[in-house]
Amino acid sequence: RVKEKWAVTRTKHPPTSLALQHFDSTYSVQLCQLWPSVRAALLSEKKYGALLNNFCHDAVVANLEAQGCRDFLSDTDTEAQPSSEQESEVAADEEASGDSTPKKSDIDGQQLPPLHLSPHIKCFVFPRGDITRFKPARPDMCGLLGYYLMDAASLLPCLALDVQEGHNVLDLCAAPGGKTLALLQTQAIGFLCLNDSSVSRTLRLRKVLNSYVPKPLLTDDKLRITSFDGTKWGEIERNTFDRVLVDVPCTTDRHSLMEDDNNIFSKIRTGERRKLPQLQLELLMAGIEAACPSGEILYSTCTLSQTQNQSVVEQAIYLARENHGIQLQVVDLRPLTHMCRKTFHFAPDLHLGEMVIPHLASNFGPIYMCKLRRLT
Ligand code: SAM
């Protein structure tokens, strides 16, 4: 009989199993009856979207459509918008109760501004329930690739950021650059600052940009790439940017369940994992300080964790006011989620922000996002 070898070569508790144990204990409480179906989706193959590269010269759209995909942004649900009672923004003024966190139920009676989506951002997906994989993108005659494969839900934070013509934009944790590419597709940005503390990931970001964006759009007068610790950004630049994307490191739930390599649930990374909410808070605070008054900040993660999502935003709203005298308003993203509800499943009744939850028929996410506007 051949003796089994795996016991000596495999660790007793692989990080993926530790992640599943952790998620089972926390998300079964947080998501209640939704957890079993979200869990099944998280453990299944994820779906991609193909972010169209407008800078590519090939007839990519016809090719993608011939394969049966559609641009989910031109197939949005514009009918039956939420009632004006629900469509509004929330002032983050301190309530008498001392609870400064705005609730969606507090937002009655105001009219939401219309939702502007850049007509240049296009992302193709296969229909619900169809798990066909995309072929790798091919370069055109200039060497630029036709599309970038990413979780289609990752596009929502970029759309929610609502970049306008000439805006000065900071992407604080930018590598490897999926969201940066989406922002560049708008062709509206005046100046773009890209930062990521990891030097190797910043190199990857540069490679991505070179594969998708023509060189004349990557010059120093249009774009700056740095590798600073984003938590220290306030020491460099304050009150500067019209838009700030704070796409923080997190437990990357899907990756943590599927890949033992580079897994934040490995025993040696326990300390790093426990410190994540503090790092996320510091990055969000730096993003808030970097934005100009009336500027907007988009916080996003790819975890379902309330501790890394809503709790971080709540603390940032409090600290911005108490320590920096900055008043923030939470921007209601329901017009966006309503428009995209045919493509994504959203968590119901989040009191702060919006979250795409994985579903077997539409296996995108998780993506959490919350948008803040500086009032002062
Ligand atoms: N926005 C990227 C995209 O769409 O491709 C993904 C960003 S990823 C979720 C988080 C990034 O934060 C990682 O690339 C990581 O290197 C970076 N990061 C971690 N700590 C940081 C810090 N203190 N300052 C800046 N970036 C940091």
Boltz pocket constraint, residues with backbone or C-beta under 6 A from the ligand:
constraints:
  - pocket:
      binder: B
      contacts: [[A, 172], [A, 173], [A, 174], [A, 175], [A, 176], [A, 177], [A, 178], [A, 179], [A, 180], [A, 195], [A, 196], [A, 197], [A, 198], [A, 201], [A, 228], [A, 229], [A, 230], [A, 231], [A, 247], [A, 248], [A, 249], [A, 250]]
      max_distance: 6.0
